[in-house]
Amino acid sequence: HVPSDAEWKELEKNLGMSQAEADDTGWRGTDEGGKLKEVGTTHWLSPNTGATNESGFSALPGGYRYDDGGHGGMWHYAFFWSSNESTSNDAWSRFLIYNNSQVSRLSSNKQNGFSIRCVKD
């Protein structure tokens, strides 16, 4: 299934984020994003800050497609959906970037094209 916002927060807390940080928006934590990112620069743009893949998640920078059809970010960004709406038009998502080891929690337009990482039932 597509992970809920609460499941994303649980993962982030298991990687070292506090509850208060997990509940916040924007860039949060310290190195939790690095623990999610694939190590090296085969797929991520250099410097791939803090990437250790300690979690085994192996996040890859799939980029994005915005609701207006614009797209990009391959090698730079990894966006992942959660299954929870934040408003009627938006849903909670997570954002990783090549030059930061934190995780961003965003309310994003549901018409955007982001990656999905499923949780095995």
Secondary structure, DSSP 8 states (H G I E B T S, - for coil): ----HHHHHHHHHHTT--HHHHHS-EEESSSHHHHHB-SSSSSS-TT-TT---TTS--B---BEE-TTS-EE-TTTEEEEEEEEESSSSEEEEEEEETT--SEEEEEEETTSB-B------
